[in-house]
C-alpha cells in the first residue's frame, strides 16, 4: 500500500541519519547514507504512483502525509549529519531550516493560487537535492573531508555553507517575484475596474480543492 512506501521512506531517512551520525568514526558510513537516500527516493516517489495505478487515491490525506514525511525526513537526515562531528553542527540544521522554508513558500503559493509547486527552488526539487547529497557524500569520502587552514573549515562545511547561501538566495528571489506577481493580480480595491471587482468577489480556490499528490 502507498502508506507502506511512505513508511519505507521514513525508515530510510532514519537509517541515513544514523549513517551520517556514524560517519565521524569512519567515512565509509557515507556510502550507507547514499544508499539510504536512493531507498528514500523510491519510497517517496512511488507512493502516489501506486495509488493512481490501483485507483485507491486519497488526495487530501496523501498530500498531507507525503509532505509531513518530507519534513520529518529532512530533520532526520540533516540532524544526523549535525551529530557526525564532520561539520559545524549549526550548518546542517540551518540547511534543514532553509529547505523547510522553501516548502513553506510552496505551500503559501499553493494557498494563494490554488496549485502546489513541487519544485520550489527554481526547478530544483527533492530528487535533485538527493543527487546533490549523494555527490557530496562521494566527494567527502574520496577526499577525506580535508580542512582548509584558513578559516579552518572542512570541505563539508564549505559545501553546506554554499548550499545554505543558495537556498537563501533562491528563496528571496522567489519571494520577491511571487509578491510582485500577486500584487499585479490582486491590486488594492480602489485601483480595480468594476469588472475586476466583481471577479475578485468570487471565492478563491485553495489547495484543498486542487490537491496534487495522490495516494492511499
FILO-203875 format. One line per 8 residues: their letters; for each residue y negated, z negated, x negated of N, C-alpha, C. Coordinates in nm, 4 decimals. Example, Ala and Ser with C-alpha at 12.3 -4.5 7.8 and 13.67 -1.06 7.14 Angstrom:
<recs>
AS> 0.5690 -0.7800 -1.3190 0.4500 -0.7800 -1.2300 0.3300 -0.7800 -1.3200 ~ 0.2250 -0.7080 -1.2850 0.1060 -0.7140 -1.3670 -0.0030 -0.7870 -1.2900
</recs>
This chain:
<recs>
XXXXXXXX> 0.1193 0.0000 -0.0838 0.0000 0.0000 0.0000 -0.1254 0.0000 -0.0881 ~ -0.2383 0.0486 -0.0345 -0.3605 0.0509 -0.1144 -0.4001 -0.0853 -0.1706 ~ -0.3808 -0.1921 -0.0928 -0.4153 -0.3249 -0.1452 -0.3312 -0.3606 -0.2672 ~ -0.2074 -0.3104 -0.2737 -0.1240 -0.3364 -0.3913 -0.1840 -0.2691 -0.5149 ~ -0.2400 -0.1493 -0.4972 -0.3033 -0.0808 -0.6095 -0.4300 -0.1546 -0.6539 ~ -0.5046 -0.2071 -0.5586 -0.6222 -0.2876 -0.5943 -0.5812 -0.4124 -0.6707 ~ -0.4723 -0.4751 -0.6273 -0.4211 -0.5927 -0.6991 -0.3764 -0.5555 -0.8398 ~ -0.3168 -0.4370 -0.8543 -0.2784 -0.3897 -0.9870 -0.4009 -0.3738 -1.0757
XXXXXXXX> -0.5092 -0.3196 -1.0202 -0.6319 -0.3027 -1.0975 -0.6874 -0.4383 -1.1418 ~ -0.6852 -0.5358 -1.0526 -0.7353 -0.6689 -1.0894 -0.6472 -0.7341 -1.1962 ~ -0.5154 -0.7173 -1.1842 -0.4246 -0.7708 -1.2857 -0.4498 -0.7045 -1.4207 ~ -0.4761 -0.5735 -1.4184 -0.5052 -0.5029 -1.5428 -0.6363 -0.5521 -1.6039 ~ -0.7354 -0.5798 -1.5190 -0.8624 -0.6324 -1.5701 -0.8431 -0.7700 -1.6333 ~ -0.7584 -0.8526 -1.5705 -0.7291 -0.9847 -1.6273 -0.6576 -0.9707 -1.7610 ~ -0.5606 -0.8787 -1.7681 -0.4897 -0.8556 -1.8939 -0.5842 -0.8014 -2.0002 ~ -0.6726 -0.7101 -1.9607 -0.7682 -0.6557 -2.0557 -0.8639 -0.7612 -2.1073
XXXXXXXX> -0.9099 -0.8489 -2.0170 -0.9969 -0.9571 -2.0602 -0.9269 -1.0515 -2.1560 ~ -0.7991 -1.0804 -2.1278 -0.7224 -1.1646 -2.2193 -0.7031 -1.0988 -2.3547 ~ -0.6778 -0.9678 -2.3545 -0.6621 -0.8961 -2.4810 -0.7914 -0.8976 -2.5615 ~ -0.9032 -0.8811 -2.4931 -1.0323 -0.8891 -2.5629 -1.0530 -1.0273 -2.6234 ~ -1.0170 -1.1320 -2.5475 -1.0354 -1.2679 -2.5980 -0.9507 -1.2925 -2.7225 ~ -0.8319 -1.2302 -2.7298 -0.7427 -1.2490 -2.8450 -0.7749 -1.1551 -2.9603 ~ -0.8627 -1.0573 -2.9370 -0.8930 -0.9596 -3.0416 -0.9620 -1.0220 -3.1619 ~ -1.0209 -1.1406 -3.1427 -1.0815 -1.2085 -3.2567 -0.9785 -1.2534 -3.3578
XXXXXXXX> -0.8533 -1.2751 -3.3137 -0.7459 -1.3133 -3.4044 -0.6837 -1.1913 -3.4719 ~ -0.6752 -1.0810 -3.3982 -0.6220 -0.9566 -3.4532 -0.6810 -0.8403 -3.3742 ~ -0.7379 -0.7440 -3.4465 -0.7984 -0.6294 -3.3793 -0.6955 -0.5421 -3.3084 ~ -0.5683 -0.5617 -3.3369 -0.4649 -0.4843 -3.2692 -0.4617 -0.5106 -3.1191 ~ -0.5122 -0.6257 -3.0764 -0.5185 -0.6550 -2.9336 -0.6092 -0.5568 -2.8598 ~ -0.6977 -0.4896 -2.9327 -0.7848 -0.3918 -2.8684 -0.7055 -0.2755 -2.8095 ~ -0.5873 -0.2467 -2.8678 -0.5030 -0.1411 -2.8111 -0.4544 -0.1805 -2.6712 ~ -0.4170 -0.3074 -2.6560 -0.3738 -0.3545 -2.5243 -0.4898 -0.3480 -2.4258
XXXXXXXX> -0.6101 -0.3804 -2.4724 -0.7272 -0.3717 -2.3849 -0.7479 -0.2286 -2.3365 ~ -0.7265 -0.1320 -2.4256 -0.7418 0.0086 -2.3875 -0.6365 0.0500 -2.2848 ~ -0.5117 0.0061 -2.3060 -0.4056 0.0358 -2.2085 -0.4395 -0.0273 -2.0741 ~ -0.4916 -0.1486 -2.0762 -0.5289 -0.2163 -1.9518 -0.6385 -0.1393 -1.8791 ~ -0.7300 -0.0796 -1.9525 -0.8356 -0.0003 -1.8894 -0.7788 0.1236 -1.8197 ~ -0.6770 0.1845 -1.8801 -0.6125 0.3004 -1.8171 -0.5419 0.2583 -1.6884 ~ -0.4676 0.1464 -1.6940 -0.3982 0.0966 -1.5749 -0.5000 0.0590 -1.4671 ~ -0.6099 -0.0011 -1.5092 -0.7148 -0.0379 -1.4142 -0.7701 0.0864 -1.3454
XXXXXXXX> -0.7901 0.1931 -1.4206 -0.8395 0.3183 -1.3620 -0.7415 0.3718 -1.2581 ~ -0.6113 0.3661 -1.2897 -0.5111 0.4153 -1.1957 -0.5157 0.3371 -1.0641 ~ -0.5146 0.2054 -1.0743 -0.5164 0.1242 -0.9536 -0.6442 0.1396 -0.8743 ~ -0.7565 0.1447 -0.9439 -0.8866 0.1520 -0.8767 -0.9119 0.2890 -0.8160 ~ -0.8574 0.3942 -0.8755 -0.8850 0.5302 -0.8300 -0.7904 0.5772 -0.7201 ~ -0.6678 0.5249 -0.7190 -0.5667 0.5786 -0.6279 -0.5545 0.5036 -0.4961 ~ -0.6201 0.3882 -0.4831 -0.6040 0.3126 -0.3585 -0.6587 0.3900 -0.2389 ~ -0.7810 0.4441 -0.2534 -0.8376 0.5220 -0.1441 -0.7621 0.6508 -0.1181
XXXXXXXX> -0.7140 0.7153 -0.2266 -0.6361 0.8388 -0.2111 -0.5080 0.8130 -0.1329 ~ -0.4405 0.7027 -0.1648 -0.3170 0.6689 -0.0938 -0.3443 0.6459 0.0547 ~ -0.4553 0.5780 0.0861 -0.4890 0.5527 0.2256 -0.5141 0.6826 0.3014 ~ -0.5798 0.7772 0.2352 -0.6064 0.9046 0.3030 -0.4784 0.9855 0.3215 ~ -0.3931 0.9880 0.2187 -0.2693 1.0647 0.2286 -0.1793 1.0099 0.3380 ~ -0.1717 0.8787 0.3490 -0.0861 0.8164 0.4511 -0.1560 0.8024 0.5866 ~ -0.2846 0.8379 0.5890 -0.3641 0.8255 0.7110 -0.3622 0.6829 0.7641 ~ -0.3872 0.5885 0.6730 -0.3925 0.4468 0.7096 -0.5271 0.3888 0.6647
XXXXXXXX> -0.6329 0.4642 0.6888 -0.7649 0.4263 0.6398 -0.8239 0.3075 0.7163 ~ -0.8858 0.2179 0.6418 -0.9659 0.1077 0.6976 -1.0968 0.1125 0.6196 ~ -1.1909 0.1928 0.6678 -1.3016 0.2367 0.5839 -1.3952 0.1233 0.5427 ~ -1.4412 0.0441 0.6399 -1.5350 -0.0630 0.6040 -1.4669 -0.1705 0.5203 ~ -1.3449 -0.2059 0.5585 -1.2683 -0.3037 0.4802 -1.2462 -0.2526 0.3377 ~ -1.2060 -0.1256 0.3260 -1.1815 -0.0691 0.1940 -1.3060 -0.0646 0.1089 ~ -1.4174 -0.0278 0.1698 -1.5445 -0.0237 0.0970 -1.5780 -0.1613 0.0391 ~ -1.5632 -0.2644 0.1228 -1.5970 -0.3997 0.0796 -1.5024 -0.4487 -0.0301
XXXXXXXX> -1.3724 -0.4340 -0.0080 -1.2741 -0.4852 -0.1035 -1.2826 -0.4106 -0.2362 ~ -1.2978 -0.2794 -0.2295 -1.2987 -0.1991 -0.3518 -1.4142 -0.2366 -0.4424 ~ -1.5327 -0.2492 -0.3854 -1.6488 -0.2788 -0.4695 -1.6536 -0.4253 -0.5114 ~ -1.5965 -0.5130 -0.4299 -1.5831 -0.6521 -0.4746 -1.4888 -0.6610 -0.5941 ~ -1.3788 -0.5857 -0.5891 -1.2841 -0.5845 -0.7009 -1.3484 -0.5272 -0.8266 ~ -1.4344 -0.4266 -0.8108 -1.5049 -0.3713 -0.9265 -1.5916 -0.4770 -0.9943 ~ -1.6605 -0.5566 -0.9141 -1.7467 -0.6605 -0.9694 -1.6654 -0.7668 -1.0433 ~ -1.5551 -0.8100 -0.9821 -1.4695 -0.9099 -1.0473 -1.4119 -0.8538 -1.1768
XXXXXXXX> -1.3715 -0.7282 -1.1758 -1.3135 -0.6657 -1.2951 -1.4137 -0.6611 -1.4084 ~ -1.5386 -0.6306 -1.3768 -1.6422 -0.6250 -1.4811 -1.6573 -0.7604 -1.5498 ~ -1.6581 -0.8671 -1.4709 -1.6716 -1.0002 -1.5302 -1.5478 -1.0390 -1.6095 ~ -1.4283 -1.0028 -1.5618 -1.3064 -1.0366 -1.6359 -1.3025 -0.9668 -1.7717 ~ -1.3299 -0.8377 -1.7732 -1.3220 -0.7603 -1.8972 -1.4300 -0.8029 -1.9965 ~ -1.5538 -0.8050 -1.9514 -1.6635 -0.8356 -2.0432 -1.6706 -0.9849 -2.0732 ~ -1.6234 -1.0677 -1.9797 -1.6145 -1.2102 -2.0102 -1.5135 -1.2376 -2.1194 ~ -1.3994 -1.1668 -2.1157 -1.3022 -1.1804 -2.2245 -1.3583 -1.1370 -2.3572
XXXXXXXX> -1.4367 -1.0294 -2.3565 -1.4983 -0.9829 -2.4808 -1.5971 -1.0851 -2.5344 ~ -1.6664 -1.1543 -2.4446 -1.7616 -1.2570 -2.4882 -1.6899 -1.3733 -2.5574 ~ -1.5623 -1.3947 -2.5240 -1.4855 -1.5042 -2.5843 -1.4143 -1.4642 -2.7131 ~ -1.4255 -1.3391 -2.7517 -1.3463 -1.2878 -2.8635 -1.3915 -1.3384 -2.9996 ~ -1.5173 -1.3726 -3.0135 -1.5703 -1.4085 -3.1446 -1.6085 -1.2881 -3.2281 ~ -1.5889 -1.1670 -3.1743 -1.6236 -1.0454 -3.2473 -1.7668 -1.0019 -3.2227 ~ -1.8311 -1.0659 -3.1277 -1.9617 -1.0204 -3.0822 -2.0434 -1.1414 -3.0387 ~ -2.1740 -1.1282 -3.0409 -2.2581 -1.2330 -2.9853 -2.2267 -1.2475 -2.8361
XXXXXXXX> -2.1911 -1.3678 -2.7901 -2.1401 -1.3822 -2.6531 -2.2354 -1.3330 -2.5454 ~ -2.3652 -1.3432 -2.5682 -2.4592 -1.3057 -2.4629 -2.4622 -1.1549 -2.4392 ~ -2.4204 -1.0759 -2.5375 -2.4277 -0.9312 -2.5223 -2.3309 -0.8771 -2.4156 ~ -2.2016 -0.9115 -2.4197 -2.1134 -0.8637 -2.3120 -2.1556 -0.9139 -2.1746 ~ -2.2050 -1.0373 -2.1679 -2.2488 -1.0898 -2.0390 -2.3722 -1.0163 -1.9887 ~ -2.4622 -0.9801 -2.0808 -2.5799 -0.9029 -2.0413 -2.5406 -0.7628 -1.9953 ~ -2.4416 -0.7035 -2.0629 -2.3936 -0.5712 -2.0212 -2.3308 -0.5801 -1.8822 ~ -2.2542 -0.6856 -1.8566 -2.1955 -0.7039 -1.7242 -2.3049 -0.7151 -1.6185
XXXXXXXX> -2.4094 -0.7924 -1.6494 -2.5198 -0.8053 -1.5551 -2.5891 -0.6715 -1.5327 ~ -2.6047 -0.5920 -1.6407 -2.6656 -0.4606 -1.6261 -2.5823 -0.3676 -1.5412 ~ -2.4513 -0.3713 -1.5596 -2.3617 -0.2871 -1.4798 -2.3678 -0.3268 -1.3324 ~ -2.3679 -0.4572 -1.3055 -2.3751 -0.5035 -1.1676 -2.5106 -0.4717 -1.1058 ~ -2.6165 -0.4674 -1.1882 -2.7476 -0.4271 -1.1384 -2.7449 -0.2829 -1.0903 ~ -2.6733 -0.1966 -1.1627 -2.6568 -0.0585 -1.1180 -2.5803 -0.0537 -0.9857 ~ -2.4770 -0.1354 -0.9722 -2.4024 -0.1410 -0.8465 -2.4933 -0.1862 -0.7321 ~ -2.5785 -0.2849 -0.7594 -2.6724 -0.3326 -0.6579 -2.7692 -0.2221 -0.6184
XXXXXXXX> -2.8177 -0.1470 -0.7181 -2.9097 -0.0367 -0.6887 -2.8429 0.0672 -0.5983 ~ -2.7187 0.1006 -0.6295 -2.6467 0.1983 -0.5477 -2.6300 0.1474 -0.4048 ~ -2.6034 0.0179 -0.3896 -2.5901 -0.0391 -0.2554 -2.7229 -0.0355 -0.1815 ~ -2.8325 -0.0642 -0.2522 -2.9641 -0.0592 -0.1892 -2.9976 0.0822 -0.1422 ~ -2.9669 0.1810 -0.2258 -2.9896 0.3202 -0.1862 -2.9025 0.3545 -0.0665 ~ -2.7788 0.3039 -0.0663 -2.6902 0.3296 0.0459 -2.7454 0.2750 0.1760 ~ -2.8024 0.1540 0.1728 -2.8601 0.0952 0.2929 -2.9819 0.1745 0.3380 ~ -3.0667 0.2148 0.2419 -3.1895 0.2860 0.2763 -3.1633 0.4279 0.3244
XXXXXXXX> -3.0592 0.4922 0.2707 -3.0345 0.6334 0.3003 -2.9121 0.6585 0.3878 ~ -2.8288 0.5580 0.4045 -2.7089 0.5787 0.4832 -2.5966 0.6444 0.4071 ~ -2.6034 0.6453 0.2754 -2.4942 0.7012 0.1950 -2.4885 0.6237 0.0644 ~ -2.3686 0.6137 0.0085 -2.3469 0.5365 -0.1142 -2.3243 0.6319 -0.2308 ~ -2.3955 0.6093 -0.3419 -2.3830 0.6922 -0.4619 -2.2832 0.6263 -0.5555 ~ -2.1711 0.6937 -0.5824 -2.0648 0.6327 -0.6622 -2.0919 0.6370 -0.8115 ~ -2.1827 0.7237 -0.8570 -2.2184 0.7337 -0.9985 -2.3658 0.7007 -1.0125 ~ -2.4011 0.5687 -1.0104 -2.5418 0.5312 -1.0038 -2.6212 0.5619 -1.1281
XXXXXXXX> -2.5597 0.5678 -1.2452 -2.6347 0.5819 -1.3700 -2.6451 0.7281 -1.4108 ~ -2.7086 0.8082 -1.3259 -2.7325 0.9469 -1.3622 -2.6061 1.0258 -1.3891 ~ -2.5035 1.0057 -1.3070 -2.3797 1.0801 -1.3251 -2.2749 1.0065 -1.4059 ~ -2.3077 0.8895 -1.4597 -2.2119 0.8092 -1.5365 -2.1533 0.7049 -1.4428 ~ -2.0286 0.7242 -1.4069 -1.9633 0.6333 -1.3142 -1.8595 0.5456 -1.3822 ~ -1.7782 0.4756 -1.3034 -1.6788 0.3840 -1.3599 -1.5791 0.4510 -1.4534 ~ -1.5387 0.5747 -1.4246 -1.4438 0.6429 -1.5131 -1.5037 0.6650 -1.6511 ~ -1.6293 0.7098 -1.6545 -1.6958 0.7321 -1.7839 -1.7150 0.6012 -1.8597
XXXXXXXX> -1.7445 0.4944 -1.7868 -1.7608 0.3641 -1.8517 -1.6307 0.3214 -1.9193 ~ -1.5176 0.3439 -1.8519 -1.3888 0.3084 -1.9118 -1.3624 0.3915 -2.0378 ~ -1.3947 0.5192 -2.0334 -1.3744 0.6045 -2.1511 -1.4599 0.5567 -2.2676 ~ -1.5821 0.5143 -2.2397 -1.6689 0.4606 -2.3453 -1.6090 0.3333 -2.4046 ~ -1.5551 0.2462 -2.3193 -1.4942 0.1229 -2.3689 -1.3713 0.1512 -2.4544 ~ -1.2907 0.2489 -2.4132 -1.1726 0.2839 -2.4934 -1.2151 0.3399 -2.6283 ~ -1.3180 0.4250 -2.6289 -1.3696 0.4790 -2.7561 -1.4249 0.3665 -2.8430 ~ -1.4923 0.2697 -2.7817 -1.5442 0.1550 -2.8559 -1.4300 0.0744 -2.9168
XXXXXXXX> -1.3258 0.0491 -2.8390 -1.2106 -0.0257 -2.8908 -1.1497 0.0445 -3.0115 ~ -1.1344 0.1754 -3.0011 -1.0723 0.2518 -3.1087 -1.1579 0.2496 -3.2352 ~ -1.2886 0.2645 -3.2177 -1.3788 0.2657 -3.3337 -1.3812 0.1294 -3.4023 ~ -1.3873 0.0229 -3.3239 -1.3918 -0.1116 -3.3829 -1.2614 -0.1416 -3.4550 ~ -1.1475 -0.1019 -3.3962 -1.0187 -0.1238 -3.4617 -1.0083 -0.0422 -3.5899 ~ -1.0484 0.0834 -3.5868 -1.0336 0.1709 -3.7030 -1.1252 0.1290 -3.8178 ~ -1.2444 0.0837 -3.7869 -1.3421 0.0493 -3.8901 -1.3417 -0.0987 -3.9260 ~ -1.2689 -0.1784 -3.8495 -1.2619 -0.3207 -3.8807 -1.3829 -0.4005 -3.8392
XXXXXXXX> -1.4607 -0.3502 -3.7438 -1.5806 -0.4203 -3.6957 -1.6692 -0.4663 -3.8108 ~ -1.7180 -0.3720 -3.8939 -1.7985 -0.4098 -4.0108 -1.9295 -0.4773 -3.9714 ~ -1.9806 -0.5584 -4.0629 -2.1051 -0.6317 -4.0404 -2.2179 -0.5626 -4.1162 ~ -2.3274 -0.5387 -4.0451 -2.4472 -0.4852 -4.1101 -2.5226 -0.6031 -4.1701 ~ -2.5482 -0.5968 -4.3002 -2.6060 -0.7131 -4.3688 -2.7377 -0.7581 -4.3062 ~ -2.8187 -0.6654 -4.2712 -2.9449 -0.7000 -4.2062 -2.9552 -0.6200 -4.0770 ~ -2.9559 -0.6883 -3.9642 -2.9771 -0.8327 -3.9403 -2.8479 -0.9116 -3.9256 ~ -2.7380 -0.8691 -3.9828 -2.6134 -0.9436 -3.9743 -2.5370 -0.9210 -3.8458
XXXXXXXX> -2.5553 -0.8055 -3.7833 -2.4857 -0.7732 -3.6604 -2.3601 -0.6942 -3.6901 ~ -2.2585 -0.7116 -3.6085 -2.1362 -0.6342 -3.6241 -2.1503 -0.4987 -3.5546 ~ -2.0534 -0.4113 -3.5807 -2.0517 -0.2822 -3.5133 -2.0444 -0.3006 -3.3626 ~ -1.9636 -0.3965 -3.3188 -1.9505 -0.4221 -3.1757 -2.0821 -0.4711 -3.1165 ~ -2.1547 -0.5550 -3.1909 -2.2873 -0.5973 -3.1460 -2.3771 -0.4759 -3.1218 ~ -2.3784 -0.3850 -3.2189 -2.4666 -0.2684 -3.2105 -2.4295 -0.1792 -3.0920 ~ -2.2989 -0.1585 -3.0702 -2.2548 -0.0728 -2.9595 -2.2952 -0.1328 -2.8254 ~ -2.2721 -0.2625 -2.8096 -2.3056 -0.3269 -2.6827 -2.4559 -0.3327 -2.6599
XXXXXXXX> -2.5314 -0.3534 -2.7664 -2.6771 -0.3540 -2.7517 -2.7269 -0.2165 -2.7079 ~ -2.6708 -0.1112 -2.7680 -2.7087 0.0240 -2.7277 -2.6727 0.0485 -2.5812 ~ -2.5548 -0.0006 -2.5400 -2.5150 0.0148 -2.4006 -2.6069 -0.0605 -2.3065 ~ -2.6488 -0.1796 -2.3462 -2.7395 -0.2588 -2.2636 -2.8739 -0.1887 -2.2471 ~ -2.9262 -0.1352 -2.3577 -3.0540 -0.0634 -2.3512 -3.0419 0.0583 -2.2591 ~ -2.9300 0.1310 -2.2712 -2.9086 0.2478 -2.1860 -2.9034 0.2081 -2.0388 ~ -2.8350 0.0992 -2.0083 -2.8273 0.0530 -1.8702 -2.9652 0.0179 -1.8157 ~ -3.0455 -0.0507 -1.8964 -3.1787 -0.0912 -1.8506 -3.2706 0.0290 -1.8324
XXXXXXXX> -3.2634 0.1244 -1.9258 -3.3495 0.2424 -1.9168 -3.3121 0.3275 -1.7949 ~ -3.1824 0.3522 -1.7768 -3.1405 0.4345 -1.6633 -3.1695 0.3645 -1.5306 ~ -3.1497 0.2331 -1.5254 -3.1803 0.1605 -1.4024 -3.3290 0.1678 -1.3703 ~ -3.4140 0.1503 -1.4714 -3.5589 0.1579 -1.4491 -3.5980 0.2958 -1.3976 ~ -3.5416 0.4013 -1.4585 -3.5728 0.5367 -1.4148 -3.5274 0.5627 -1.2720 ~ -3.4046 0.5201 -1.2401 -3.3539 0.5379 -1.1043 -3.4358 0.4594 -1.0032 ~ -3.4770 0.3390 -1.0415 -3.5558 0.2549 -0.9515 -3.6895 0.3205 -0.9178 ~ -3.7592 0.3689 -1.0220 -3.8895 0.4314 -1.0003 -3.8764 0.5618 -0.9218
XXXXXXXX> -3.7721 0.6405 -0.9541 -3.7524 0.7670 -0.8835 -3.7219 0.7457 -0.7360 ~ -3.6358 0.6483 -0.7069 -3.5993 0.6241 -0.5676 -3.7173 0.5653 -0.4904 ~ -3.7952 0.4806 -0.5557 -3.9141 0.4254 -0.4890 -4.0118 0.5363 -0.4521 ~ -4.0353 0.6294 -0.5459 -4.1266 0.7401 -0.5173 -4.0732 0.8283 -0.4050 ~ -3.9434 0.8536 -0.4055 -3.8835 0.9387 -0.3023 -3.8942 0.8740 -0.1652 ~ -3.8613 0.7458 -0.1562 -3.8695 0.6773 -0.0277 -4.0131 0.6596 0.0182 ~ -4.1068 0.6478 -0.0770 -4.2472 0.6381 -0.0402 -4.2948 0.7658 0.0272 ~ -4.2456 0.8810 -0.0211 -4.2812 1.0081 0.0424 -4.2149 1.0231 0.1786
XXXXXXXX> -4.0890 0.9818 0.1872 -4.0150 0.9998 0.3112 -4.0516 0.8966 0.4179 ~ -4.1023 0.7820 0.3745 -4.1349 0.6742 0.4680 -4.2764 0.6243 0.4391 ~ -4.3801 0.7063 0.4688 -4.5189 0.6696 0.4357 -4.5693 0.5572 0.5254 ~ -4.6837 0.4976 0.4915 -4.7425 0.3930 0.5764 -4.7688 0.4456 0.7174 ~ -4.7590 0.3596 0.8188 -4.7738 0.4065 0.9570 -4.9028 0.4824 0.9838 ~ -5.0132 0.4409 0.9243 -5.1405 0.5057 0.9520 -5.1506 0.6475 0.9019 ~ -5.0625 0.6853 0.8059 -5.0712 0.8194 0.7482 -4.9739 0.9171 0.8102 ~ -4.8951 0.8752 0.9090 -4.7956 0.9622 0.9692 -4.8553 1.0465 1.0814
XXXXXXXX> -4.8078 1.1675 1.0937 -4.8429 1.2521 1.2067 -4.7637 1.2064 1.3291 ~ -4.8100 1.2378 1.4506 -4.7402 1.1911 1.5722 -4.5930 1.2268 1.5746 ~ -4.5574 1.3494 1.5320 -4.4165 1.3892 1.5332 -4.3349 1.3039 1.4386 ~ -4.3953 1.2695 1.3227 -4.3250 1.1876 1.2253 -4.3028 1.0472 1.2796 ~ -4.4037 0.9955 1.3533 -4.3905 0.8600 1.4060 -4.2745 0.8487 1.5034 ~ -4.2609 0.9468 1.5925 -4.1501 0.9416 1.6871 -4.0167 0.9520 1.6176 ~ -4.0124 1.0301 1.5083 -3.8882 1.0421 1.4321 -3.8547 0.9125 1.3626 ~ -3.9573 0.8432 1.3089 -3.9341 0.7179 1.2371 -3.8835 0.6084 1.3300
XXXXXXXX> -3.9122 0.6188 1.4588 -3.8710 0.5154 1.5517 -3.7221 0.5214 1.5834 ~ -3.6559 0.6332 1.5461 -3.5117 0.6445 1.5698 -3.4381 0.5459 1.4820 ~ -3.3284 0.4862 1.5287 -3.2538 0.3869 1.4480 -3.2063 0.4477 1.3177 ~ -3.2222 0.3734 1.2089 -3.1768 0.4203 1.0774 -3.0285 0.3971 1.0630 ~ -2.9623 0.4907 0.9947 -2.8207 0.4730 0.9664 -2.8026 0.3792 0.8499 ~ -2.6916 0.3092 0.8470 -2.6587 0.2197 0.7371 -2.5279 0.2626 0.6774 ~ -2.4933 0.1989 0.5652 -2.3659 0.2310 0.5008 -2.2485 0.1983 0.5902 ~ -2.2671 0.1038 0.6835 -2.1556 0.0693 0.7727 -2.1209 0.1860 0.8641
XXXXXXXX> -2.2230 0.2726 0.8952 -2.1958 0.3848 0.9832 -2.1372 0.5032 0.9092 ~ -2.1560 0.5058 0.7756 -2.1019 0.6158 0.6982 -2.0348 0.5647 0.5719 ~ -1.9246 0.4917 0.5841 -1.8552 0.4425 0.4648 -1.7994 0.5584 0.3850 ~ -1.7852 0.5346 0.2547 -1.7436 0.6446 0.1680 -1.6106 0.6201 0.1003 ~ -1.5546 0.5016 0.1114 -1.4268 0.4762 0.0476 -1.3228 0.4470 0.1539 ~ -1.2102 0.5094 0.1458 -1.1034 0.4907 0.2419 -0.9883 0.4147 0.1768 ~ -0.9270 0.3288 0.2541 -0.8082 0.2583 0.2059 -0.7512 0.1800 0.3220 ~ -0.6416 0.1100 0.2937 -0.5840 0.0233 0.3957 -0.5639 -0.1132 0.3356
</recs>
